[in-house]
Amino acid sequence: MSSSFYVQEVDTHIGMMVSIYDEDVIINKKIKEAKYNRKCSIEEIKNIIRGAVSITFYGESAVKVGIKLGYIHPEAVKKLKGVKVAMFIKTY
């Protein structure tokens, strides 16, 4: 599993929306539309996503983090352009 990830945080009127990409997705440009504003460790990701209303995990390692932290069910993982993707949306 990758030890660093690329993260895009967008603060919206409904709360923080977060996209998390593993290094392979960014370095190999597997999703050309990928946007990120910083590089983070797993520990930093745990703090970032704590209050997020939406989290999208892109890539094998990122999806594994989502599953490990309990945000993603393994059966909810899909593929986009050959890249594993999973999404968490907070409901009230």
N, CA, C and O atoms as a MOPAC input file, in Angstrom:
PM7 MOZYME 1SCF
protein

 N      0.85000 1    -1.18000 1     0.00000 1
 C      0.00000 1     0.00000 1     0.00000 1
 C      0.89100 1     1.23800 1     0.00000 1
 O      1.90700 1     1.28100 1     0.69400 1
 N      0.51200 1     2.22000 1    -0.76500 1
 C      1.27000 1     3.46100 1    -0.86300 1
 C      1.29200 1     4.17600 1     0.48600 1
 O      0.34200 1     4.08400 1     1.26300 1
 N      2.38400 1     4.88800 1     0.75700 1
 C      2.48100 1     5.60700 1     2.02800 1
 C      2.12700 1     7.08400 1     1.88800 1
 O      1.96300 1     7.78600 1     2.88700 1
 N      2.01100 1     7.55100 1     0.65500 1
 C      1.58900 1     8.93600 1     0.45800 1
 C      0.52300 1     9.00800 1    -0.62900 1
 O      0.48100 1     8.19700 1    -1.55400 1
 N     -0.32400 1     9.99800 1    -0.48100 1
 C     -1.47600 1    10.15100 1    -1.35600 1
 C     -1.61000 1    11.61000 1    -1.76200 1
 O     -1.09800 1    12.50100 1    -1.08500 1
 N     -2.28700 1    11.84300 1    -2.84900 1
 C     -2.56500 1    13.19600 1    -3.31700 1
 C     -4.01900 1    13.49900 1    -2.98800 1
 O     -4.90700 1    12.69300 1    -3.26500 1
 N     -4.25900 1    14.66600 1    -2.39600 1
 C     -5.58500 1    14.98700 1    -1.87900 1
 C     -6.08200 1    16.31700 1    -2.43200 1
 O     -5.33400 1    17.29000 1    -2.52200 1
 N     -7.36300 1    16.33800 1    -2.80000 1
 C     -8.05000 1    17.56700 1    -3.20500 1
 C     -9.13700 1    17.82700 1    -2.17500 1
 O    -10.01900 1    16.99000 1    -1.98300 1
 N     -9.08700 1    18.96400 1    -1.51600 1
 C    -10.11100 1    19.36300 1    -0.56300 1
 C    -10.87900 1    20.54200 1    -1.14400 1
 O    -10.28100 1    21.52100 1    -1.59100 1
 N    -12.19000 1    20.44500 1    -1.13700 1
 C    -13.03000 1    21.52800 1    -1.61800 1
 C    -14.06800 1    21.82700 1    -0.54900 1
 O    -14.89500 1    20.97800 1    -0.21600 1
 N    -14.01700 1    23.03400 1    -0.01800 1
 C    -14.96700 1    23.44300 1     1.01000 1
 C    -16.20200 1    24.01300 1     0.32100 1
 O    -16.11500 1    25.01100 1    -0.39400 1
 N    -17.34700 1    23.37900 1     0.53600 1
 C    -18.59400 1    23.81400 1    -0.09400 1
 C    -19.58300 1    24.26400 1     0.98400 1
 O    -19.30700 1    24.14200 1     2.17800 1
 N    -20.72300 1    24.77800 1     0.56000 1
 C    -21.73300 1    25.22500 1     1.52100 1
 C    -22.33700 1    24.06400 1     2.31400 1
 O    -22.93300 1    24.29300 1     3.36600 1
 N    -22.19700 1    22.83200 1     1.83900 1
 C    -22.71600 1    21.67500 1     2.57300 1
 C    -21.62900 1    20.96100 1     3.38000 1
 O    -21.93700 1    20.06900 1     4.17100 1
 N    -20.37500 1    21.34000 1     3.19000 1
 C    -19.26700 1    20.73400 1     3.91500 1
 C    -18.08800 1    20.41200 1     3.01800 1
 O    -18.08500 1    20.74600 1     1.83300 1
 N    -17.09900 1    19.76900 1     3.58700 1
 C    -15.85500 1    19.46200 1     2.87900 1
 C    -16.03000 1    18.23700 1     1.97700 1
 O    -16.51000 1    17.19000 1     2.41000 1
 N    -15.63400 1    18.39500 1     0.73100 1
 C    -15.61800 1    17.29200 1    -0.22600 1
 C    -14.15500 1    16.96700 1    -0.48900 1
 O    -13.35700 1    17.86000 1    -0.77500 1
 N    -13.80400 1    15.68700 1    -0.39100 1
 C    -12.40800 1    15.28000 1    -0.47600 1
 C    -12.23400 1    14.20400 1    -1.54400 1
 O    -13.02200 1    13.26200 1    -1.61900 1
 N    -11.20600 1    14.34800 1    -2.36300 1
 C    -10.79100 1    13.31200 1    -3.31000 1
 C     -9.40200 1    12.85500 1    -2.90200 1
 O     -8.52700 1    13.67400 1    -2.62300 1
 N     -9.20300 1    11.54100 1    -2.86700 1
 C     -7.91900 1    10.97300 1    -2.46000 1
 C     -7.42400 1    10.06300 1    -3.57300 1
 O     -8.10800 1     9.11800 1    -3.96500 1
 N     -6.23000 1    10.35300 1    -4.08000 1
 C     -5.62300 1     9.59400 1    -5.17500 1
 C     -4.36400 1     8.91400 1    -4.68100 1
 O     -3.57200 1     9.52800 1    -3.96600 1
 N     -4.16300 1     7.64900 1    -5.05100 1
 C     -2.87700 1     7.05700 1    -4.70400 1
 C     -1.83000 1     7.53200 1    -5.70600 1
 O     -2.16800 1     8.04100 1    -6.77400 1
 N     -0.56300 1     7.36200 1    -5.35500 1
 C      0.54100 1     7.87100 1    -6.18000 1
 C      0.51000 1     7.34500 1    -7.60700 1
 O      0.78900 1     8.08600 1    -8.54900 1
 N      0.17800 1     6.08700 1    -7.76800 1
 C      0.15900 1     5.47700 1    -9.08800 1
 C     -0.80300 1     6.19800 1   -10.03800 1
 O     -0.49200 1     6.38800 1   -11.21400 1
 N     -1.95200 1     6.59300 1    -9.53100 1
 C     -2.94700 1     7.29200 1   -10.35100 1
 C     -2.39800 1     8.62600 1   -10.84000 1
 O     -2.58200 1     8.98300 1   -12.00300 1
 N     -1.72800 1     9.36000 1    -9.96600 1
 C     -1.20100 1    10.68500 1   -10.32500 1
 C      0.05800 1    10.57500 1   -11.18200 1
 O      0.14200 1    11.18900 1   -12.24600 1
 N      1.03100 1     9.80000 1   -10.72400 1
 C      2.30900 1     9.70700 1   -11.42800 1
 C      2.14000 1     9.16400 1   -12.84700 1
 O      2.76700 1     9.65600 1   -13.78600 1
 N      1.29600 1     8.15800 1   -12.99500 1
 C      1.08200 1     7.54900 1   -14.31600 1
 C     -0.07800 1     8.16400 1   -15.08200 1
 O     -0.47500 1     7.65400 1   -16.13000 1
 N     -0.62900 1     9.27200 1   -14.55800 1
 C     -1.69700 1    10.03500 1   -15.21600 1
 C     -2.83600 1     9.13000 1   -15.68900 1
 O     -3.30700 1     9.23900 1   -16.82100 1
 N     -3.26600 1     8.23600 1   -14.80000 1
 C     -4.33800 1     7.29900 1   -15.14500 1
 C     -5.69100 1     7.98700 1   -15.23800 1
 O     -6.57700 1     7.52700 1   -15.95700 1
 N     -5.85200 1     9.09000 1   -14.51100 1
 C     -7.05800 1     9.91600 1   -14.62200 1
 C     -6.56600 1    11.33400 1   -14.89800 1
 O     -6.13600 1    12.04000 1   -13.98600 1
 N     -6.63000 1    11.73100 1   -16.13600 1
 C     -6.07100 1    13.03400 1   -16.54300 1
 C     -6.75500 1    14.21300 1   -15.85800 1
 O     -6.14000 1    15.26000 1   -15.65900 1
 N     -8.02100 1    14.04400 1   -15.49900 1
 C     -8.78200 1    15.12700 1   -14.88400 1
 C     -8.51600 1    15.26600 1   -13.38800 1
 O     -9.09800 1    16.13200 1   -12.73500 1
 N     -7.64800 1    14.42600 1   -12.84100 1
 C     -7.37300 1    14.43300 1   -11.39700 1
 C     -6.84200 1    15.79200 1   -10.95500 1
 O     -5.93600 1    16.35600 1   -11.56900 1
 N     -7.42900 1    16.30200 1    -9.87500 1
 C     -6.98200 1    17.57000 1    -9.30500 1
 C     -6.64100 1    17.33700 1    -7.84200 1
 O     -7.35600 1    16.63200 1    -7.13000 1
 N     -5.55300 1    17.92900 1    -7.40700 1
 C     -5.15100 1    17.79800 1    -6.01200 1
 C     -4.45400 1    19.07200 1    -5.58100 1
 O     -3.88700 1    19.79700 1    -6.39900 1
 N     -4.50500 1    19.33600 1    -4.27200 1
 C     -3.83800 1    20.53300 1    -3.77400 1
 C     -2.79600 1    20.25000 1    -2.70600 1
 O     -2.18500 1    21.17200 1    -2.16700 1
 N     -2.59000 1    18.95100 1    -2.39400 1
 C     -1.49100 1    18.61100 1    -1.49400 1
 C     -1.23600 1    17.10700 1    -1.45500 1
 O     -2.06300 1    16.29600 1    -1.87200 1
 N     -0.05600 1    16.77200 1    -0.93700 1
 C      0.34800 1    15.37900 1    -0.76200 1
 C      0.25600 1    15.07300 1     0.72600 1
 O      0.68900 1    15.87700 1     1.55100 1
 N     -0.30800 1    13.90700 1     1.07900 1
 C     -0.56300 1    13.57900 1     2.48600 1
 C     -0.17500 1    12.14800 1     2.81700 1
 O     -0.10600 1    11.28100 1     1.94600 1
 N      0.07500 1    11.93000 1     4.09200 1
 C      0.28800 1    10.58100 1     4.61700 1
 C     -1.06900 1    10.00800 1     5.04000 1
 O     -2.07600 1    10.71600 1     5.05200 1
 N     -1.07900 1     8.73700 1     5.38000 1
 C     -2.31400 1     8.11000 1     5.86300 1
 C     -2.79100 1     8.80400 1     7.13900 1
 O     -3.99000 1     9.02400 1     7.31500 1
 N     -1.86600 1     9.14400 1     8.01900 1
 C     -2.24500 1     9.81400 1     9.27900 1
 C     -2.91900 1    11.15700 1     8.99900 1
 O     -3.90900 1    11.49900 1     9.64600 1
 N     -2.39300 1    11.91300 1     8.04700 1
 C     -3.00900 1    13.19900 1     7.69400 1
 C     -4.39400 1    12.98500 1     7.09200 1
 O     -5.32100 1    13.74800 1     7.36500 1
 N     -4.53000 1    11.94500 1     6.27600 1
 C     -5.82800 1    11.64100 1     5.65400 1
 C     -6.87300 1    11.34800 1     6.71800 1
 O     -8.01500 1    11.79300 1     6.60200 1
 N     -6.50300 1    10.61000 1     7.74600 1
 C     -7.44700 1    10.30300 1     8.83200 1
 C     -8.03900 1    11.57900 1     9.41700 1
 O     -9.23500 1    11.62600 1     9.70400 1
 N     -7.22400 1    12.61000 1     9.59800 1
 C     -7.70600 1    13.88600 1    10.14200 1
 C     -8.54500 1    14.66100 1     9.12900 1
 O     -9.56000 1    15.25600 1     9.48800 1
 N     -8.13100 1    14.65500 1     7.88900 1
 C     -8.83500 1    15.40100 1     6.83700 1
 C    -10.24600 1    14.87900 1     6.64900 1
 O    -11.19100 1    15.66300 1     6.55800 1
 N    -10.40400 1    13.55600 1     6.58900 1
 C    -11.71000 1    12.99900 1     6.22800 1
 C    -12.67500 1    12.89700 1     7.40800 1
 O    -13.85200 1    12.59000 1     7.22100 1
 N    -12.19700 1    13.14400 1     8.58400 1
 C    -13.04800 1    13.02300 1     9.77800 1
 C    -14.35000 1    13.81400 1     9.64100 1
 O    -15.41000 1    13.31800 1    10.02300 1
 N    -14.29100 1    15.00600 1     9.11600 1
 C    -15.49700 1    15.83200 1     9.01500 1
 C    -16.03200 1    15.99300 1     7.60400 1
 O    -16.90300 1    16.82900 1     7.36100 1
 N    -15.52000 1    15.20400 1     6.67200 1
 C    -15.93600 1    15.34900 1     5.27200 1
 C    -17.35800 1    14.84400 1     5.03400 1
 O    -17.79800 1    13.88500 1     5.66900 1
 N    -18.06700 1    15.49100 1     4.12300 1
 C    -19.40700 1    15.03600 1     3.74200 1
 C    -19.35300 1    14.11700 1     2.52600 1
 O    -20.29400 1    13.36900 1     2.25700 1
 N    -18.24700 1    14.18200 1     1.80000 1
 C    -18.06900 1    13.34200 1     0.61300 1
 C    -16.58900 1    13.00800 1     0.47200 1
 O    -15.72900 1    13.88500 1     0.55400 1
 N    -16.30700 1    11.72300 1     0.25900 1
 C    -14.92300 1    11.29200 1     0.05300 1
 C    -14.90900 1    10.33400 1    -1.12200 1
 O    -15.66100 1     9.35900 1    -1.14800 1
 N    -14.04500 1    10.61400 1    -2.10200 1
 C    -13.87500 1     9.71300 1    -3.23000 1
 C    -12.44300 1     9.20700 1    -3.21500 1
 O    -11.49400 1     9.98900 1    -3.16700 1
 N    -12.30000 1     7.89300 1    -3.25500 1
 C    -10.99500 1     7.23900 1    -3.22700 1
 C    -10.67800 1     6.72700 1    -4.62400 1
 O    -11.48500 1     6.01000 1    -5.21500 1
 N     -9.50200 1     7.08700 1    -5.16600 1
 C     -9.08300 1     6.67500 1    -6.50600 1
 C     -7.80300 1     5.86000 1    -6.42600 1
 O     -6.80700 1     6.32500 1    -5.87300 1
 N     -7.82000 1     4.65800 1    -6.96800 1
 C     -6.63300 1     3.82100 1    -7.02400 1
 C     -6.65500 1     2.73300 1    -5.96400 1
 O     -7.32000 1     2.84800 1    -4.93500 1
 N     -5.91000 1     1.67800 1    -6.24400 1
 C     -5.86100 1     0.49500 1    -5.37800 1
 C     -5.54800 1     0.84600 1    -3.92800 1
 O     -6.28000 1     0.44200 1    -3.02400 1
 N     -4.47800 1     1.58700 1    -3.69700 1
 C     -4.06100 1     1.90800 1    -2.32600 1
 C     -5.05200 1     2.83200 1    -1.63000 1
 O     -5.35100 1     2.64100 1    -0.45100 1
 N     -5.55700 1     3.81900 1    -2.33600 1
 C     -6.51700 1     4.75400 1    -1.73700 1
 C     -7.79800 1     4.02700 1    -1.34500 1
 O     -8.33900 1     4.26200 1    -0.26500 1
 N     -8.28300 1     3.15000 1    -2.21300 1
 C     -9.49400 1     2.38400 1    -1.90900 1
 C     -9.26600 1     1.48800 1    -0.68800 1
 O    -10.15300 1     1.35200 1     0.15500 1
 N     -8.08800 1     0.88300 1    -0.59200 1
 C     -7.77300 1     0.04700 1     0.57400 1
 C     -7.82900 1     0.87000 1     1.86300 1
 O     -8.28700 1     0.37600 1     2.89300 1
 N     -7.36900 1     2.11100 1     1.81100 1
 C     -7.44200 1     2.98500 1     2.98000 1
 C     -8.90700 1     3.23400 1     3.34500 1
 O     -9.27300 1     3.16600 1     4.51800 1
 N     -9.74000 1     3.51900 1     2.35100 1
 C    -11.16400 1     3.75000 1     2.59500 1
 C    -11.83300 1     2.55300 1     3.24400 1
 O    -12.66500 1     2.70900 1     4.13800 1
 N    -11.47200 1     1.36000 1     2.79800 1
 C    -12.02900 1     0.13000 1     3.37400 1
 C    -11.50900 1    -0.05900 1     4.80200 1
 O    -12.28000 1    -0.34600 1     5.71800 1
 N    -10.21000 1     0.10300 1     4.97900 1
 C     -9.58800 1    -0.08400 1     6.29300 1
 C    -10.16800 1     0.86800 1     7.34300 1
 O    -10.35400 1     0.48600 1     8.49800 1
 N    -10.44900 1     2.09300 1     6.94000 1
 C    -10.97800 1     3.08900 1     7.87700 1
 C    -12.49100 1     2.97800 1     8.05900 1
 O    -13.06700 1     3.70200 1     8.87100 1
 N    -13.14000 1     2.08400 1     7.31800 1
 C    -14.56900 1     1.84900 1     7.49300 1
 C    -15.49700 1     2.76100 1     6.70600 1
 O    -16.70100 1     2.78000 1     6.96000 1
 N    -14.96100 1     3.51000 1     5.76200 1
 C    -15.79400 1     4.39500 1     4.94700 1
 C    -16.35500 1     3.69200 1     3.71300 1
 O    -17.36200 1     4.12500 1     3.15400 1
 N    -15.70600 1     2.61600 1     3.29200 1
 C    -16.06400 1     1.92900 1     2.05400 1
 C    -16.30600 1     0.44500 1     2.32100 1
 O    -15.54100 1    -0.20600 1     3.03200 1
 N    -17.36800 1    -0.06700 1     1.74700 1
 C    -17.62200 1    -1.51600 1     1.78100 1
 C    -16.92400 1    -2.11100 1     0.56000 1
 O    -17.02900 1    -1.55000 1    -0.53100 1
 N    -16.22000 1    -3.22400 1     0.71300 1
 C    -15.47900 1    -3.81300 1    -0.42200 1
 C    -16.32900 1    -4.08300 1    -1.66500 1
 O    -15.81900 1    -4.02200 1    -2.78400 1
 N    -17.59500 1    -4.37400 1    -1.48700 1
 C    -18.46500 1    -4.65200 1    -2.63700 1
 C    -18.90700 1    -3.38200 1    -3.36200 1
 O    -19.51900 1    -3.46400 1    -4.42700 1
 N    -18.60700 1    -2.21500 1    -2.80200 1
 C    -19.00400 1    -0.95100 1    -3.41100 1
 C    -17.93400 1    -0.37600 1    -4.33600 1
 O    -18.11300 1     0.71200 1    -4.88200 1
 N    -16.83700 1    -1.08500 1    -4.51600 1
 C    -15.72300 1    -0.59300 1    -5.33800 1
 C    -16.03400 1    -0.82500 1    -6.81500 1
 O    -16.44300 1    -1.91700 1    -7.20800 1
 N    -15.83700 1     0.21300 1    -7.62800 1
 C    -16.05900 1     0.15900 1    -9.07600 1
 C    -14.75800 1     0.51200 1    -9.78000 1
 O    -13.73700 1     0.75500 1    -9.13600 1
 N    -14.80300 1     0.53700 1   -11.11000 1
 C    -13.62900 1     0.94100 1   -11.88600 1
 C    -14.00700 1     2.07800 1   -12.82800 1
 O    -15.08400 1     2.08800 1   -13.42400 1
 N    -13.09600 1     3.02900 1   -12.94400 1
 C    -13.22600 1     4.16500 1   -13.85200 1
 C    -11.92900 1     4.23400 1   -14.64400 1
 O    -10.85900 1     4.45600 1   -14.07800 1
 N    -12.02800 1     4.04700 1   -15.93600 1
 C    -10.83400 1     4.05700 1   -16.79400 1
 C     -9.78300 1     3.06500 1   -16.28600 1
 O     -8.58400 1     3.33400 1   -16.35300 1
 N    -10.24600 1     1.91400 1   -15.77500 1
 C     -9.34200 1     0.88200 1   -15.27700 1
 C     -8.79400 1     1.12200 1   -13.88500 1
 O     -7.95800 1     0.35400 1   -13.41100 1
 N     -9.25000 1     2.17600 1   -13.22000 1
 C     -8.77700 1     2.54200 1   -11.88600 1
 C     -9.87400 1     2.24100 1   -10.86700 1
 O    -11.03100 1     2.61000 1   -11.07000 1
 N     -9.51600 1     1.57700 1    -9.78100 1
 C    -10.50000 1     1.32300 1    -8.72500 1
 C    -10.93600 1     2.64500 1    -8.10700 1
 O    -10.11900 1     3.52100 1    -7.82300 1
 N    -12.27000 1     2.76600 1    -7.90300 1
 C    -12.84900 1     3.98500 1    -7.35300 1
 C    -13.95400 1     3.60500 1    -6.36200 1
 O    -14.71100 1     2.66200 1    -6.59000 1
 N    -14.02900 1     4.34600 1    -5.27600 1
 C    -15.10900 1     4.15300 1    -4.31200 1
 C    -15.46800 1     5.49900 1    -3.69700 1
 O    -14.60900 1     6.36300 1    -3.51700 1
 N    -16.74800 1     5.66600 1    -3.37800 1
 C    -17.22200 1     6.94400 1    -2.85700 1
 C    -18.00000 1     6.75700 1    -1.56500 1
 O    -18.79600 1     5.82900 1    -1.41900 1
 N    -17.74800 1     7.66400 1    -0.63500 1
 C    -18.49000 1     7.74300 1     0.61900 1
 C    -19.24800 1     9.05900 1     0.60000 1
 O    -18.68000 1    10.10000 1     0.26800 1
 N    -20.53400 1     9.02100 1     0.95700 1
 C    -21.32900 1    10.24200 1     1.08600 1
 C    -22.02200 1    10.18200 1     2.43800 1
 O    -22.73300 1     9.22500 1     2.74700 1
 N    -21.80600 1    11.21100 1     3.23100 1
 C    -22.41700 1    11.28300 1     4.55800 1
 C    -23.88600 1    11.64600 1     4.39800 1
 O    -24.22800 1    12.58200 1     3.67500 1
 N    -24.75000 1    10.90000 1     5.07700 1
 C    -26.16700 1    11.22500 1     5.07900 1
 C    -26.58600 1    11.56800 1     6.49400 1
 O    -25.99000 1    11.10400 1     7.46600 1
 N    -27.58900 1    12.36100 1     6.59100 1
 C    -28.02700 1    12.83600 1     7.91600 1
 C    -29.31500 1    12.18800 1     8.31200 1
 O    -29.83700 1    12.46200 1     9.39300 1

